[in-house]
Amino acid sequence: MKRQNVILNQKTILITGAAGFIGANLVMKLLRTVDSVHIVGIDNMNGYYDVSIKEYRLEQIRKCKEENSHSSWTFIKGNIADRGLVDTIFKEYRPSIAVNLAAQAGVRYSITNPDVYIESNLIGFYNILEACRYSYDMSEYGIEHLVYASSSSVYGTNKKIPFSIQDKVDTPVSLYAATKKSNELMAHVYSKLYDIPTTGLRFFTVYGPAGRPDMAYFDFTNKLRNGEVIRIFNYGNCKRDFTYVDDIVEGLIRVMRAAPEKGVMKEAVPVPPYAVYNIGNNHPENLLDFVDILQQELIRADVLPKGYNFEEHKKLVPMQPGDVPVTYADISTLEKDFGFKPNTSLREGLRKFAEWYRRFYMD
């Protein structure tokens, strides 16, 4: 087990992408479980998907804050690609921990809209790294730990299953994946040159209530409810390591508390305070099984009517550019260092999503 060397109580934590799916859930978990925490969130609230869902998440955070008056929550609408804004936030709030979840997501969207990926995922992350670098000039300690989102997409055409953090990730098949691999390389440089403790987390297909509408489970639900046909790629021969959002958040908080430390290898070669982990369910599900469970839970939650003819509303189609056939996380290092393994079953997670969908869209 890694040593817990970062205290979250009474600290200021910066969370970028705070109105996003993972970001908002992280904010609420910290408000509920950490004593006297001061959270500063930033999000540009862009229109990549329905902004009303982001506004809903912010409203849930506001309610959570009211129930936990011992902590504080500050939200800033802005873009981390704005260097001046990022520097101002660091100077004004002086965060001790930063969690960078702001990014332009989506594999397919990166094919048609590459500019936004360069702006948010590369320039934005560079601005965060630079602000962390200069944070040590503003106080005695500066940033104690920078945690950032990477992605299972970095594994690209890797044929070895399950995906291990020891595997080479030099063959991305989308610009999105390339930007996430670049984030890991950039973080390594800043850890090496400036001793900034950084940890990257390769997320595997995160899902749950109030998630992203562009994700398959959400998109399928919208289409099935509207009587449309859903397309199942690679003729159903895809597997995904679906990971429930609460498990992701629990892993994030455990990682936040244990910053990597400098070390020394043989011949006195210094090792930077840098780490990368997979965080996934460690149990890939066949896409056809996944959609079968989804439609069962949608019927159970009265999102779809009983007797819904699912077979008439699905179509098996070839793989799309930028996609990979399988994602499967080897999380042995995460388990060893943090004693943690995601444990939410796919049916349990999809049931919670279906119940939320009913309340949000239909009640």
C-alpha positions in Angstrom: 0.0 0.0 0.0 1.2 3.5 -0.8 1.7 5.9 2.0 -1.0 8.5 2.4 1.1 11.7 2.3 -1.6 14.3 1.3 -4.2 15.5 3.8 -7.4 16.7 2.1 -9.0 18.1 5.3 -9.0 21.9 5.4 -7.3 22.1 2.0 -8.1 24.0 -1.2 -8.7 21.7 -4.1 -9.0 22.8 -7.7 -11.2 20.6 -9.9 -11.3 21.4 -13.6 -14.2 20.1 -15.6 -16.3 20.5 -12.4 -19.6 20.5 -14.2 -18.6 17.4 -16.1 -19.8 13.8 -15.3 -16.8 12.7 -13.2 -16.0 16.2 -12.0 -19.4 16.9 -10.5 -19.5 13.5 -8.8 -16.1 14.1 -7.3 -17.0 17.5 -6.0 -20.1 16.1 -4.2 -18.2 13.1 -2.7 -15.5 15.5 -1.4 -18.1 17.8 0.1 -19.8 14.9 1.9 -16.7 13.1 3.2 -13.9 15.5 3.7 -13.9 17.9 6.7 -13.7 21.6 5.9 -12.6 21.2 2.3 -12.5 24.3 0.1 -13.3 23.3 -3.5 -12.8 25.6 -6.5 -14.3 24.3 -9.7 -13.9 25.6 -13.3 -15.8 24.5 -16.4 -16.4 26.2 -19.7 -20.0 24.8 -20.0 -19.5 24.2 -23.7 -22.3 22.9 -25.9 -20.6 19.6 -26.9 -23.7 18.0 -25.3 -26.9 19.2 -23.6 -25.9 22.0 -21.3 -29.0 21.4 -19.1 -27.3 18.2 -17.8 -24.3 20.2 -16.7 -26.6 22.8 -15.1 -28.4 19.9 -13.3 -25.1 18.6 -11.9 -24.2 22.1 -10.7 -27.6 22.3 -9.0 -26.9 19.0 -7.3 -23.6 20.3 -6.1 -25.3 23.4 -4.7 -27.7 21.2 -2.7 -24.9 19.1 -1.5 -23.0 22.2 -0.3 -26.1 23.4 1.6 -26.1 20.0 3.5 -22.4 20.4 4.3 -21.9 23.9 5.5 -18.5 23.2 7.0 -17.0 23.2 3.5 -17.0 25.8 0.7 -17.6 25.6 -3.0 -16.7 28.2 -5.6 -17.6 27.8 -9.3 -15.9 29.7 -12.1 -17.2 29.6 -15.6 -14.1 29.7 -17.9 -11.8 27.8 -20.1 -8.5 26.3 -18.9 -7.1 27.2 -22.3 -7.1 30.8 -21.1 -3.7 31.1 -19.5 -4.5 34.4 -17.7 -7.5 32.9 -16.1 -5.7 29.8 -14.9 -2.9 31.9 -13.4 -5.4 34.1 -11.7 -7.2 31.2 -10.1 -3.9 29.8 -8.8 -2.8 33.1 -7.4 -6.1 33.9 -5.8 -7.1 30.6 -4.3 -3.7 28.9 -4.0 -4.9 25.3 -4.3 -2.9 22.5 -2.6 -4.3 19.8 -4.8 -5.4 20.0 -8.4 -7.5 17.5 -10.3 -7.6 18.1 -14.0 -10.7 16.5 -15.5 -11.4 19.2 -18.1 -11.0 17.9 -21.6 -12.8 17.6 -24.9 -14.0 14.1 -24.8 -15.2 11.7 -27.5 -13.2 9.6 -30.0 -15.4 10.1 -33.0 -15.9 13.9 -32.4 -12.1 14.3 -32.6 -12.2 13.2 -36.3 -14.5 16.0 -37.4 -13.5 18.7 -34.8 -9.8 18.4 -34.0 -9.2 22.0 -33.1 -11.1 21.8 -29.8 -9.0 18.8 -28.7 -5.7 20.8 -29.2 -7.1 23.7 -27.3 -8.5 22.0 -24.3 -6.5 18.8 -24.0 -3.1 20.1 -24.9 -3.0 23.9 -24.3 -5.4 23.7 -21.4 -3.3 21.0 -19.7 -0.1 22.8 -20.4 -1.6 25.9 -18.6 -2.4 23.7 -15.6 1.1 22.3 -15.5 2.7 25.8 -15.7 0.5 27.1 -13.0 1.5 24.1 -10.8 5.1 24.8 -11.6 4.9 28.4 -10.4 2.7 27.6 -7.4 5.9 26.9 -5.4 6.9 30.6 -5.8 3.6 31.7 -4.1 3.7 29.7 -0.9 5.9 27.5 1.2 4.4 24.3 -0.3 2.7 24.9 -3.6 0.8 22.0 -5.3 1.1 18.8 -3.3 -0.4 16.6 -6.0 -1.7 17.0 -9.5 -4.1 14.2 -10.6 -5.3 14.2 -14.2 -7.6 12.2 -16.4 -6.0 10.0 -19.1 -8.0 7.4 -21.0 -8.1 3.7 -22.0 -8.0 5.1 -25.5 -4.2 5.4 -25.3 -3.9 1.7 -25.8 -5.0 2.1 -29.4 -4.1 -1.0 -31.4 -2.5 -2.9 -28.5 -3.3 -6.6 -29.0 -2.3 -7.7 -25.5 -5.3 -8.3 -23.2 -5.8 -7.1 -20.5 -4.2 -3.6 -21.0 -1.4 -3.0 -18.5 0.3 0.2 -17.6 3.6 -1.5 -18.6 2.4 -1.9 -22.2 3.7 0.4 -24.9 1.1 2.9 -26.0 2.6 4.3 -29.1 -0.1 3.5 -31.6 -3.2 5.7 -30.9 -6.0 5.5 -33.4 -7.7 8.8 -32.7 -6.6 12.4 -32.0 -8.4 12.2 -28.7 -6.2 9.2 -27.7 -3.1 11.0 -28.9 -3.9 14.1 -26.7 -4.3 11.9 -23.7 -1.0 10.1 -24.3 0.5 13.6 -24.7 -0.8 14.6 -21.3 1.1 11.7 -19.7 4.3 12.7 -21.5 3.9 16.3 -20.5 3.2 15.4 -16.9 6.3 13.2 -16.8 8.5 16.1 -18.0 7.1 18.5 -15.4 7.5 15.9 -12.7 11.1 15.3 -13.8 12.1 18.9 -14.2 10.2 20.6 -11.4 9.4 17.8 -8.9 5.6 18.2 -9.3 3.9 15.0 -8.0 1.6 13.9 -10.8 -0.7 10.9 -11.2 -2.5 10.1 -14.4 -5.6 7.8 -14.4 -6.6 5.9 -17.5 -10.4 5.7 -17.2 -12.2 2.8 -18.8 -15.7 3.6 -20.2 -17.3 5.5 -17.3 -21.1 5.4 -17.0 -23.9 6.2 -14.6 -26.7 8.6 -13.8 -26.4 12.1 -15.4 -23.6 10.9 -17.6 -22.6 12.1 -21.0 -25.4 11.8 -23.7 -22.8 10.9 -26.3 -21.9 7.7 -24.5 -23.4 4.5 -25.9 -25.7 3.6 -23.0 -27.2 7.1 -23.0 -27.5 7.5 -26.7 -29.0 4.0 -27.0 -31.6 5.0 -24.4 -32.6 8.1 -26.2 -32.9 6.3 -29.5 -34.9 3.3 -28.1 -37.3 5.7 -26.3 -37.9 7.5 -29.6 -38.5 4.3 -31.5 -35.3 4.7 -33.5 -32.8 1.9 -34.5 -29.6 1.7 -32.6 -26.4 0.7 -34.4 -24.1 -1.8 -32.7 -20.6 -1.5 -34.0 -18.3 -4.3 -35.1 -21.4 -6.5 -35.5 -21.7 -6.7 -31.8 -18.1 -8.2 -31.4 -16.9 -5.4 -29.1 -16.2 -5.6 -25.4 -15.9 -2.7 -23.0 -14.7 -2.5 -19.4 -17.7 -0.5 -18.2 -16.8 1.3 -14.9 -19.5 2.9 -12.7 -18.9 6.5 -11.8 -19.0 6.0 -8.0 -16.1 3.5 -8.3 -14.1 6.0 -10.4 -14.7 8.7 -7.8 -13.7 6.4 -4.9 -10.5 5.6 -6.8 -9.8 9.2 -7.5 -10.0 10.2 -3.9 -7.7 7.4 -2.8 -5.2 8.4 -5.4 -5.4 12.1 -4.4 -4.3 11.2 -0.9 -1.1 9.4 -2.0 1.2 11.5 -4.2 4.1 9.8 -5.9 7.5 10.5 -4.3 10.9 11.0 -5.7 13.1 7.9 -5.7 16.6 6.8 -6.8 17.3 3.9 -9.2 20.6 2.1 -9.6 23.6 4.3 -10.3 21.9 7.1 -8.4 19.5 7.9 -11.3 16.7 10.0 -9.8 13.1 8.8 -10.4 10.5 11.6 -10.8 7.4 11.8 -8.6 5.2 10.5 -11.4 2.6 7.6 -11.7 0.0 6.3 -14.1 -2.8 3.8 -13.2 -5.6 2.0 -15.0 -9.0 2.4 -13.3 -11.6 0.1 -14.7 -14.0 -2.7 -13.7 -11.5 -5.4 -14.7 -14.4 -7.3 -16.3 -15.1 -6.5 -20.0 -18.7 -7.0 -21.2 -19.8 -8.0 -24.6 -21.7 -5.1 -26.3 -24.7 -7.3 -27.1 -25.0 -8.5 -23.5 -24.7 -4.9 -22.4 -27.5 -3.6 -24.6 -29.7 -6.6 -23.5 -29.2 -5.7 -19.8 -29.8 -2.0 -20.7 -33.2 -2.7 -22.3 -34.2 -4.9 -19.5 -33.5 -2.2 -16.9 -35.2 0.5 -19.1 -38.3 -1.6 -19.2 -38.1 -2.2 -15.4 -37.8 1.6 -14.8 -40.8 2.2 -17.2 -38.6 4.2 -19.6 -39.6 1.6 -22.3 -43.0 -0.1 -22.3 -43.3 -3.8 -21.3 -43.1 -6.0 -24.3 -40.9 -3.6 -26.2 -39.6 -5.3 -29.3 -35.9 -4.7 -28.9 -34.9 -6.9 -31.9 -36.7 -4.6 -34.3 -34.7 -1.6 -33.0 -31.1 -2.8 -33.4 -28.8 -3.1 -36.3 -25.3 -4.7 -36.4 -22.8 -2.5 -38.4 -19.0 -2.4 -39.1 -16.5 -0.8 -36.7 -16.2 3.0 -36.9 -12.9 4.8 -37.5 -11.1 5.5 -34.2 -12.8 2.7 -32.3 -11.1 -0.4 -30.8 -12.7 -3.8 -30.4 -11.9 -4.4 -26.8 -11.0 -2.4 -23.7 -9.9 -4.4 -20.6 -8.1 -2.9 -17.6 -5.4 -4.7 -15.7 -5.8 -2.9 -12.3 -3.3 -5.0 -10.3 -1.1 -2.0 -9.6 -4.1 0.1 -8.5 -5.1 -2.8 -6.2 -1.6 -3.2 -4.8 -1.0 0.5 -4.1 -4.5 1.5 -2.9 -6.3 -1.7 -1.9 -9.1 -0.7 -4.2 -11.0 -2.5 -6.9 -14.3 -1.2 -8.6 -17.1 -3.5 -7.6 -20.4 -2.2 -9.1 -22.0 -4.7 -11.4 -23.1 -3.6 -14.8 -26.8 -4.4 -14.0 -26.6 -2.4 -10.8 -25.1 0.5 -12.5 -27.5 0.5 -15.5 -30.4 0.2 -13.1 -29.4 3.4 -11.3 -29.0 5.1 -14.7 -32.4 3.9 -15.9 -34.1 5.2 -12.7 -32.3 8.5 -13.0 -33.3 8.8 -16.7 -36.9 8.3 -15.8 -36.9 11.0 -13.1 -34.9 13.5 -15.2 -36.8 13.2 -18.6 -40.2 11.6 -17.9 -41.4 12.5 -14.4 
